[in-house]
Amino acid sequence: MRLITHNMLQCHVKDCNTNNFPLRFEDVQIELIEADFNPDFLANMLNKIEWEALVNTAIQLGINTLPTEMPENAEENEEFLKLVHNVLLETHVQQGQMICPNCSHVYKIRDGIPNMLLAEHEI
């Protein structure tokens, strides 16, 4: 699972409506998988990314390359876009789990695929 996907996931357990994003990683295995750099795609995605959550997640995973604040010229700054590219599109969580900060529900990740399905009593 790429971090771009993680940045858009939140807990959907019944009555878990606040503080359910971002899901916290635990016991993860990370793999860096090279991807083609597309600055136009990244520039268009910047306004859809929850920046603070991305930076905190990256730090949690031991990645300290992102600035705490997005630069003003982010869309035109190729050096910055390459950093974002590496974190969002080349960092893959292959195994582990994501935990909701509110209700502590555990979402397992296996072979890079998060299991976001809920049991019937959780819906």
C-alpha positions as CSV (number, residue, x, y, z in Angstrom):
1,M,0.0,0.0,0.0
2,R,1.4,3.4,-1.0
3,L,1.3,6.2,1.4
4,I,-0.9,8.2,-1.0
5,T,-3.6,5.6,-0.3
6,H,-3.0,5.7,3.5
7,N,-3.4,9.5,3.4
8,M,-7.0,9.0,2.2
9,L,-8.1,6.2,4.6
10,Q,-10.0,6.6,7.8
11,C,-11.8,4.4,10.2
12,H,-15.4,3.5,9.3
13,V,-16.5,1.6,12.4
14,K,-20.0,2.4,13.6
15,D,-20.0,5.6,15.7
16,C,-16.3,6.2,15.2
17,N,-16.8,9.7,13.7
18,T,-14.1,11.8,15.3
19,N,-10.3,11.5,15.5
20,N,-10.5,8.6,13.1
21,F,-7.7,9.9,10.8
22,P,-4.9,9.2,10.2
23,L,-4.7,5.5,11.0
24,R,-1.5,4.7,12.9
25,F,0.9,2.2,11.5
26,E,2.2,-0.6,13.7
27,D,4.6,-3.6,13.1
28,V,5.0,-2.6,9.4
29,Q,7.4,-3.9,6.8
30,I,8.3,-1.2,4.2
31,E,9.6,-1.6,0.7
32,L,10.8,1.1,-1.6
33,I,9.5,0.4,-5.2
34,E,10.7,2.7,-7.9
35,A,7.9,4.6,-9.8
36,D,8.0,7.0,-12.8
37,F,8.3,10.6,-11.7
38,N,5.3,12.6,-12.9
39,P,5.5,16.2,-11.7
40,D,2.1,17.2,-13.2
41,F,0.4,14.4,-11.3
42,L,2.1,15.4,-8.0
43,A,1.3,19.1,-8.5
44,N,-2.4,18.3,-9.0
45,M,-2.4,15.9,-5.9
46,L,-0.9,18.4,-3.5
47,N,-4.2,20.1,-2.6
48,K,-5.8,16.7,-2.0
49,I,-3.1,15.5,0.5
50,E,-3.6,16.0,4.2
51,W,0.0,17.4,4.6
52,E,0.3,17.3,8.4
53,A,-0.9,13.7,8.5
54,L,1.5,12.7,5.7
55,V,4.5,14.3,7.5
56,N,3.6,12.7,10.8
57,T,3.1,9.3,9.1
58,A,6.4,9.6,7.3
59,I,8.2,10.4,10.6
60,Q,6.5,7.5,12.3
61,L,8.0,5.2,9.5
62,G,11.5,6.7,9.9
63,I,11.3,9.0,6.9
64,N,12.4,12.5,7.8
65,T,12.8,14.0,4.3
66,L,9.6,16.1,4.1
67,P,9.4,19.7,5.4
68,T,6.9,20.3,8.2
69,E,5.1,22.9,6.0
70,M,4.4,22.8,2.3
71,P,6.5,25.5,0.5
72,E,4.6,28.3,-1.2
73,N,6.0,27.3,-4.7
74,A,5.3,23.6,-4.1
75,E,3.7,23.0,-7.6
76,E,6.8,24.4,-9.4
77,N,9.5,23.2,-7.0
78,E,10.9,20.0,-8.7
79,E,13.2,19.2,-5.8
80,F,10.2,19.3,-3.4
81,L,8.0,17.3,-5.8
82,K,10.7,14.6,-6.0
83,L,10.7,14.3,-2.1
84,V,6.9,14.0,-2.2
85,H,7.1,11.5,-5.0
86,N,9.5,9.3,-3.0
87,V,7.2,9.3,0.1
88,L,3.8,9.1,-1.6
89,L,4.4,6.8,-4.5
90,E,7.6,4.8,-3.9
91,T,7.2,4.0,-0.2
92,H,5.0,0.8,0.1
93,V,3.8,-0.8,3.3
94,Q,3.8,-4.5,2.6
95,Q,2.8,-6.0,5.9
96,G,1.6,-4.8,9.3
97,Q,-1.5,-3.1,10.6
98,M,-3.2,0.3,10.8
99,I,-4.9,1.3,14.1
100,C,-7.7,3.9,14.5
101,P,-6.6,6.6,17.0
102,N,-10.2,6.8,18.3
103,C,-11.6,3.3,18.6
104,S,-8.4,1.3,18.3
105,H,-9.9,-0.9,15.5
106,V,-7.1,-2.8,13.8
107,Y,-6.9,-3.0,10.0
108,K,-4.4,-5.6,8.8
109,I,-2.1,-5.1,5.8
110,R,-1.0,-8.2,3.9
111,D,1.0,-8.3,0.7
112,G,0.5,-4.5,0.4
113,I,-3.3,-4.7,0.6
114,P,-5.1,-3.2,3.5
115,N,-8.2,-5.1,4.7
116,M,-10.7,-2.3,5.4
117,L,-13.7,-4.7,5.6
118,L,-15.7,-4.6,8.9
119,A,-17.6,-7.3,10.7
120,E,-21.3,-6.9,10.6
121,H,-21.5,-5.7,14.2
122,E,-19.0,-2.9,13.4
123,I,-21.2,-1.4,10.6
